[in-house]
Amino acid sequence: MNFEFTKEQEMIQKEVKKFAQKEIAPRSAELERTGDYPYDLIEQMAELGLMGIPFPESYGGTSGDWVGMHLCIEEISRAEPSLGGLLDVTTSIVAQEIYAFGTEEQKQKWLVPLAQGKEIGAFGLTEPDSGSDAGAMTTTAELRDDEWVLNGTKQFITNIGLENASIVLVAARTADDTISAFIVPKDAPGFQLGKCYDKMAWKCSATHEVILKDCRIPRENLLGDPNKGFAQHLSALEAGRISIAALAVGVAQACLDESLSYAKARKQFGQPIFNFQSIQFKLADMAVSIELARNQYLKAAWLKDQGKKHTFEATTAKLYSSEMAERVASDALQIHGGYGYMDEYPVSRYFKGAKLLQIVEGTSEVQRMVIGRILGNKK
């Protein structure tokens, strides 16, 4: 097996890291404190082509691959995880689902501006009474004349509150109780942006409720096979799980970076605490866990690039990496001692935000269910 990156992948990793550490990282604490949406940083990310890495140039992308995309997500998340989350939803889920299942007209109309970063996408699956049990959704879509009329409420919708967010992919039940997928423009009649959620972390990530009240969209906004909307959404989430794994690795790497620097500078009992075996062991365990998680998400991304099955790899990457990030963030805070509990130290932000990674794109419990089913079906 060849574990070397291509020249293009190395360039993406190098250039994105340089941009993220220079432009994003110095502002991360302030963005978390104020909750302001970083439109200027999103614009710079678009100018660098970060939203369109895995898509052909004919659809506004840069003709890269999913390994490169996830290296990008790791480096962006290392500086500010909420922006890694923006890439996850816009590129790995929304743009990818349109690319995989959309018509040529839909791709030109909706995918191109997403891949160019001119517009941001959102994903509408979760409802107030259907979280992990996504199949229990109650949002409906009725075909009337030449329009689909949607009614229902979606919650915890990332990105949709941004001014430059243009569409949300909505899963809804049709007349025959089939779940279909729809492209719903933010300016569609009957579309309402609900409350903005006050979160414990990721303050600069726009998370809102979406209310569809006789929301009317053109008939041609049906995405893909009307009988396979739920399967399409699950397919998109598969890539999203790789992205969350990459995001988790970025957060964990930031924790290790901060902890190593602090351990070498902080002195106790007349010497740097790095010299104490208990601290070195924590740092060693952190480094090993991060490397294992990174290898797993890269394997899943590589399999996706090769067109091979990667459900098991994507699921294990998401499960392991998300739980690893929380553990590493906790160890980082412990190494910092009382200082780690203070907002002025980055590890306090990482610790608060890491838990979310075990919830989004399917909880850890759901990941274990998926893995269990895969194991049960093996012969």
Backbone torsions as a table, in degrees:
resi	resn	phi	psi	omega
1	MET	NA	143.1	-179.9
2	ASN	-102.7	115.5	-178.4
3	PHE	-97.6	7.1	-179.6
4	GLU	-82.2	143.2	174.9
5	PHE	-78.8	154.0	172.2
6	THR	-72.4	167.4	178.2
7	LYS	-60.7	-37.5	179.4
8	GLU	-66.2	-42.1	178.8
9	GLN	-65.7	-41.0	177.2
10	GLU	-62.6	-38.4	179.5
11	MET	-66.2	-43.7	177.7
12	ILE	-58.6	-49.2	-178.6
13	GLN	-59.8	-45.0	-177.8
14	LYS	-66.5	-48.7	-175.8
15	GLU	-70.1	-39.1	179.4
16	VAL	-68.6	-40.6	177.3
17	LYS	-60.2	-44.0	179.3
18	LYS	-60.5	-47.0	179.4
19	PHE	-64.0	-46.2	-175.5
20	ALA	-64.2	-42.9	-177.6
21	GLN	-74.4	-28.2	-179.6
22	LYS	-84.5	-42.8	-171.9
23	GLU	-101.7	-34.1	-173.2
24	ILE	-95.7	-51.8	-174.2
25	ALA	-53.5	-43.1	-179.1
26	PRO	-64.2	-17.2	-177.5
27	ARG	-105.6	-3.0	-173.7
28	SER	-59.4	-44.9	-178.3
29	ALA	-63.2	-43.0	-179.3
30	GLU	-67.2	-38.9	178.1
31	LEU	-63.6	-39.2	178.2
32	GLU	-67.8	-36.6	-178.3
33	ARG	-70.5	-43.4	-174.8
34	THR	-89.5	-28.6	-174.9
35	GLY	76.0	10.5	179.4
36	ASP	-68.0	141.6	178.3
37	TYR	-81.9	125.6	-172.8
38	PRO	-82.6	69.7	-176.4
39	TYR	-59.6	-36.7	-179.1
40	ASP	-66.3	-37.4	177.9
41	LEU	-69.7	-38.7	176.9
42	ILE	-61.8	-40.2	178.6
43	GLU	-64.4	-40.7	178.0
44	GLN	-66.4	-37.9	176.3
45	MET	-62.2	-38.8	178.2
46	ALA	-65.5	-41.5	179.9
47	GLU	-63.0	-30.6	178.1
48	LEU	-81.8	-6.3	178.3
49	GLY	78.8	22.8	-173.1
50	LEU	-72.0	-25.0	-179.1
51	MET	-78.8	-16.1	-173.3
52	GLY	-117.4	18.5	-174.4
53	ILE	-51.6	-48.3	-173.0
54	PRO	-87.0	4.9	-175.1
55	PHE	-107.8	151.7	179.6
56	PRO	-61.7	154.5	178.0
57	GLU	-60.9	-29.8	-179.9
58	SER	-65.1	-17.9	177.1
59	TYR	-113.2	23.0	175.2
60	GLY	89.9	2.5	-177.3
61	GLY	-93.1	-167.1	-179.2
62	THR	-117.7	9.9	176.8
63	SER	60.1	36.1	175.3
64	GLY	-90.2	-148.9	-179.8
65	ASP	-141.5	178.5	-175.9
66	TRP	-76.7	-25.9	173.1
67	VAL	-63.0	-47.7	178.0
68	GLY	-61.4	-39.8	179.1
69	MET	-61.1	-41.4	-176.2
70	HIS	-80.0	-26.4	168.6
71	LEU	-62.6	-38.7	176.4
72	CYS	-62.3	-48.4	-179.0
73	ILE	-61.3	-39.7	178.5
74	GLU	-60.8	-46.8	-176.3
75	GLU	-69.5	-38.6	177.4
76	ILE	-65.1	-41.9	-178.4
77	SER	-69.5	-28.8	176.3
78	ARG	-61.5	-30.4	179.1
79	ALA	-92.3	-41.0	179.8
80	GLU	-158.3	104.4	-173.8
81	PRO	-60.8	-30.1	-178.8
82	SER	-64.6	-31.0	177.5
83	LEU	-75.8	-29.6	171.1
84	GLY	-65.0	-37.5	176.3
85	GLY	-64.8	-36.6	177.0
86	LEU	-62.3	-42.1	178.1
87	LEU	-66.5	-39.7	178.2
88	ASP	-55.7	-52.1	-175.5
89	VAL	-70.7	-48.3	-175.3
90	THR	-66.7	-48.5	-172.9
91	THR	-91.8	-57.2	-171.7
92	SER	-69.2	-28.3	-176.9
93	ILE	-107.4	-65.8	-171.9
94	VAL	-67.1	-56.6	-177.8
95	ALA	-62.4	-38.5	-179.2
96	GLN	-65.9	-40.5	-179.5
97	GLU	-65.4	-38.8	177.3
98	ILE	-67.2	-40.5	179.2
99	TYR	-64.1	-39.9	-175.7
100	ALA	-77.2	-34.3	-170.5
101	PHE	-124.2	-6.7	-176.1
102	GLY	-79.9	159.8	173.2
103	THR	-76.4	167.7	178.3
104	GLU	-60.1	-39.6	178.9
105	GLU	-63.3	-42.9	179.3
106	GLN	-64.7	-38.4	179.7
107	LYS	-64.5	-44.0	180.0
108	GLN	-67.1	-36.4	-176.3
109	LYS	-80.1	-40.2	-171.3
110	TRP	-111.8	-37.3	-176.8
111	LEU	-72.5	-43.5	-175.8
112	VAL	-54.9	-52.0	179.2
113	PRO	-65.6	-28.4	176.2
114	LEU	-69.2	-46.8	-179.1
115	ALA	-65.1	-31.6	178.3
116	GLN	-79.6	-11.7	-178.8
117	GLY	78.3	8.4	178.5
118	LYS	-73.3	-27.3	176.7
119	GLU	-132.1	157.8	-178.1
120	ILE	-117.2	143.0	-177.8
121	GLY	-106.6	160.8	177.5
122	ALA	-135.5	161.8	-172.7
123	PHE	-128.0	119.0	-174.9
124	GLY	-110.6	93.4	178.8
125	LEU	-121.2	-49.5	-175.2
126	THR	-68.4	140.3	177.3
127	GLU	-127.2	165.9	-178.6
128	PRO	-54.5	-34.4	-177.9
129	ASP	-111.8	11.5	177.6
130	SER	-144.2	96.0	177.6
131	GLY	-98.2	-91.8	177.3
132	SER	-64.4	-30.9	177.2
133	ASP	-88.4	68.2	-174.7
134	ALA	-61.7	-27.2	-179.6
135	GLY	-68.0	-9.9	-179.8
136	ALA	-90.6	15.0	-178.4
137	MET	-59.5	150.2	-178.9
138	THR	-116.6	-5.2	176.9
139	THR	-60.7	134.1	-176.3
140	THR	-116.7	155.9	175.3
141	ALA	-134.9	122.9	-178.3
142	GLU	-120.4	130.4	179.1
143	LEU	-84.0	115.9	179.1
144	ARG	-123.2	116.0	-175.5
145	ASP	56.5	-113.0	-177.1
146	ASP	-115.4	24.6	-179.3
147	GLU	-133.2	150.6	169.5
148	TRP	-93.7	134.1	177.8
149	VAL	-114.0	117.7	-174.6
150	LEU	-107.4	140.2	176.0
151	ASN	-138.0	130.3	178.8
152	GLY	155.4	179.2	-180.0
153	THR	-129.7	132.8	174.7
154	LYS	-115.1	143.9	-178.2
155	GLN	-128.1	165.2	-179.0
156	PHE	57.3	42.9	-176.1
157	ILE	-89.4	111.1	-179.0
158	THR	-74.7	140.2	173.6
159	ASN	83.9	-27.5	-169.0
160	ILE	-62.5	-23.1	179.2
161	GLY	-77.6	-8.4	177.9
162	LEU	-70.7	144.2	179.9
163	GLU	-62.5	-32.2	-178.6
164	ASN	-93.8	9.7	172.8
165	ALA	-76.5	130.1	-172.6
166	SER	-111.1	-33.4	-174.5
167	ILE	-141.2	159.9	169.5
168	VAL	-132.1	132.1	174.9
169	LEU	-82.8	119.3	-173.7
170	VAL	-113.1	132.7	171.6
171	ALA	-95.4	131.7	-178.2
172	ALA	-148.3	156.6	179.0
173	ARG	-88.2	134.2	177.3
174	THR	-97.5	-175.9	-172.2
175	ALA	-58.0	-35.0	-179.1
176	ASP	-91.1	19.1	177.7
177	ASP	67.0	20.7	175.4
178	THR	-88.2	143.2	176.4
179	ILE	-91.0	122.3	179.2
180	SER	-118.8	163.5	179.7
181	ALA	-110.9	141.0	-176.6
182	PHE	-134.4	143.8	172.8
183	ILE	-91.5	112.1	-176.1
184	VAL	-111.9	109.6	177.1
185	PRO	-66.6	147.0	-178.5
186	LYS	-65.1	-24.3	-178.7
187	ASP	-96.9	13.9	179.5
188	ALA	-67.3	143.4	176.8
189	PRO	-58.7	130.8	-179.6
190	GLY	90.9	-0.5	176.4
191	PHE	-87.5	126.5	179.3
192	GLN	-126.2	132.6	174.1
193	LEU	-85.9	114.8	-177.6
194	GLY	-81.8	-158.2	-174.0
195	LYS	-63.7	151.3	173.2
196	CYS	-91.6	127.0	-177.1
197	TYR	-77.8	136.8	176.5
198	ASP	-92.6	104.1	-172.1
199	LYS	-96.8	159.7	178.6
200	MET	-76.4	-18.1	178.3
201	ALA	-154.4	-177.9	-177.8
202	TRP	54.6	46.2	-174.4
203	LYS	-63.9	-30.2	-176.8
204	CYS	-92.4	13.9	172.1
205	SER	-98.4	124.6	-176.7
206	ALA	-76.3	110.5	-178.2
207	THR	-124.8	115.2	-173.4
208	HIS	-132.5	166.3	168.6
209	GLU	-88.4	147.0	176.0
210	VAL	-122.5	127.7	-179.4
211	ILE	-114.6	124.1	178.7
212	LEU	-109.7	110.3	-177.1
213	LYS	-123.1	100.1	-171.8
214	ASP	49.7	45.9	-179.1
215	CYS	-76.1	123.4	-174.3
216	ARG	-106.6	128.2	176.3
217	ILE	-132.9	154.2	-179.9
218	PRO	-61.2	152.4	179.7
219	ARG	-56.3	-35.0	-176.2
220	GLU	-74.7	-0.1	178.0
221	ASN	-84.7	0.0	170.2
222	LEU	-64.2	130.1	-176.3
223	LEU	-104.2	118.0	175.1
224	GLY	74.5	-154.1	-178.3
225	ASP	-73.7	123.4	-178.6
226	PRO	-60.7	-20.5	-179.2
227	ASN	-95.6	0.0	-175.3
228	LYS	-130.1	26.4	-178.4
229	GLY	-60.7	-41.0	-179.3
230	PHE	-67.6	-41.3	178.1
231	ALA	-63.4	-37.1	177.6
232	GLN	-63.8	-44.3	178.9
233	HIS	-61.3	-42.4	179.7
234	LEU	-65.0	-35.7	177.1
235	SER	-63.7	-42.1	178.2
236	ALA	-65.7	-39.8	179.4
237	LEU	-64.3	-25.2	178.3
238	GLU	-61.6	-43.6	176.2
239	ALA	-68.9	-36.1	178.1
240	GLY	-60.9	-32.8	179.5
241	ARG	-69.5	-35.2	174.0
242	ILE	-64.0	-39.7	-179.2
243	SER	-65.1	-41.0	177.8
244	ILE	-64.7	-36.0	176.1
245	ALA	-62.1	-45.1	177.9
246	ALA	-63.4	-40.3	177.8
247	LEU	-61.2	-44.9	-179.9
248	ALA	-61.8	-40.4	178.0
249	VAL	-63.3	-40.0	177.6
250	GLY	-61.2	-44.3	178.3
251	VAL	-63.4	-46.1	-178.8
252	ALA	-63.5	-39.1	179.1
253	GLN	-64.3	-39.1	176.9
254	ALA	-62.6	-38.5	177.3
255	CYS	-62.5	-44.2	179.2
256	LEU	-64.9	-42.9	179.3
257	ASP	-56.9	-49.3	-177.9
258	GLU	-66.0	-40.6	-177.3
259	SER	-67.4	-41.2	179.8
260	LEU	-64.8	-44.0	178.9
261	SER	-63.2	-44.1	-179.1
262	TYR	-65.8	-43.0	-177.0
263	ALA	-63.3	-32.5	179.3
264	LYS	-78.2	-26.1	-177.4
265	ALA	-93.2	-34.3	-176.3
266	ARG	-76.0	126.4	-179.5
267	LYS	-111.3	136.2	173.6
268	GLN	-141.7	142.5	-179.5
269	PHE	55.4	34.2	173.3
270	GLY	80.6	12.5	179.9
271	GLN	-155.3	158.9	177.2
272	PRO	-59.2	139.5	-179.3
273	ILE	-65.7	-15.8	174.9
274	PHE	-59.2	-27.8	-177.8
275	ASN	-71.9	-15.6	-179.7
276	PHE	-80.5	133.4	-175.3
277	GLN	-59.7	-36.6	-178.9
278	SER	-61.1	-35.7	178.5
279	ILE	-74.7	-43.4	179.4
280	GLN	-60.5	-39.1	-179.9
281	PHE	-64.8	-41.2	177.4
282	LYS	-61.5	-46.4	-179.8
283	LEU	-62.9	-40.2	178.9
284	ALA	-63.8	-45.2	179.1
285	ASP	-63.1	-38.5	177.6
286	MET	-61.5	-47.3	-177.8
287	ALA	-62.8	-41.7	179.7
288	VAL	-64.6	-45.4	-179.4
289	SER	-62.3	-41.1	179.8
290	ILE	-64.5	-43.9	-178.3
291	GLU	-64.9	-41.4	178.1
292	LEU	-62.9	-42.8	179.6
293	ALA	-65.3	-40.6	179.8
294	ARG	-63.5	-44.5	179.5
295	ASN	-61.2	-36.4	-178.0
296	GLN	-71.1	-42.5	179.7
297	TYR	-69.2	-33.6	177.6
298	LEU	-67.9	-36.4	176.8
299	LYS	-63.9	-44.7	179.7
300	ALA	-62.9	-42.3	179.6
301	ALA	-66.0	-40.0	178.7
302	TRP	-63.4	-43.1	178.4
303	LEU	-61.6	-39.2	177.8
304	LYS	-63.4	-42.4	177.9
305	ASP	-61.4	-32.7	-178.8
306	GLN	-83.6	-2.6	-178.4
307	GLY	72.2	22.5	-179.7
308	LYS	-97.9	160.2	177.7
309	LYS	-62.2	137.9	-177.4
310	HIS	-146.5	21.4	-179.8
311	THR	-60.3	-47.4	-179.8
312	PHE	-62.7	-46.2	-177.4
313	GLU	-65.8	-41.8	178.8
314	ALA	-65.2	-40.7	-178.6
315	THR	-68.9	-44.1	178.9
316	THR	-67.0	-35.3	177.5
317	ALA	-62.7	-44.9	-179.5
318	LYS	-66.1	-45.8	-178.6
319	LEU	-62.4	-53.6	-175.6
320	TYR	-65.7	-45.7	-174.8
321	SER	-66.2	-40.9	-178.2
322	SER	-67.4	-40.6	178.3
323	GLU	-73.3	-33.4	175.9
324	MET	-62.4	-42.1	-176.9
325	ALA	-62.3	-41.7	178.6
326	GLU	-64.5	-41.2	-179.3
327	ARG	-66.0	-43.2	179.8
328	VAL	-67.1	-40.3	178.4
329	ALA	-63.2	-37.8	178.0
330	SER	-65.9	-42.7	177.9
331	ASP	-65.3	-37.1	178.8
332	ALA	-63.3	-42.5	178.0
333	LEU	-64.5	-40.1	179.9
334	GLN	-63.3	-40.4	178.2
335	ILE	-62.5	-37.2	179.1
336	HIS	-76.0	-14.7	-179.3
337	GLY	63.4	-140.6	-178.7
338	GLY	-60.8	-32.4	179.1
339	TYR	-62.8	-32.8	-179.1
340	GLY	-64.2	-21.0	-179.5
341	TYR	-86.5	-6.3	-179.5
342	MET	-89.5	139.4	-177.3
343	ASP	-61.5	-23.3	-177.3
344	GLU	-70.5	-15.9	178.8
345	TYR	-99.0	129.9	-175.0
346	PRO	-55.8	-30.8	-175.3
347	VAL	-63.6	-24.0	177.3
348	SER	-66.2	-37.5	177.4
349	ARG	-68.5	-44.1	-179.0
350	TYR	-61.3	-40.5	-178.7
351	PHE	-63.4	-44.9	-179.5
352	LYS	-66.6	-36.2	-175.6
353	GLY	-84.5	-20.4	-172.8
354	ALA	-64.7	-33.6	-175.9
355	LYS	-60.2	-33.8	-177.5
356	LEU	-57.8	-30.2	-175.1
357	LEU	-66.7	-19.9	176.9
358	GLN	-85.6	-0.9	-176.2
359	ILE	-112.8	-48.5	-175.8
360	VAL	-68.7	154.3	-178.5
361	GLU	56.9	30.9	-179.6
362	GLY	100.9	122.4	-178.0
363	THR	-65.0	167.7	176.7
364	SER	-58.9	-35.8	179.5
365	GLU	-64.6	-41.1	177.8
366	VAL	-65.3	-40.0	178.9
367	GLN	-60.7	-40.8	178.8
368	ARG	-66.8	-35.2	175.9
369	MET	-61.9	-45.4	-179.9
370	VAL	-61.8	-45.9	179.8
371	ILE	-62.8	-41.1	178.7
372	GLY	-60.5	-40.8	178.9
373	ARG	-66.1	-39.2	177.9
374	ILE	-62.3	-44.6	179.2
375	LEU	-63.4	-38.4	-178.7
376	GLY	-68.0	-25.8	-178.1
377	ASN	-91.9	-4.0	178.8
378	LYS	-74.6	140.6	179.7
379	LYS	-96.4	NA	NA
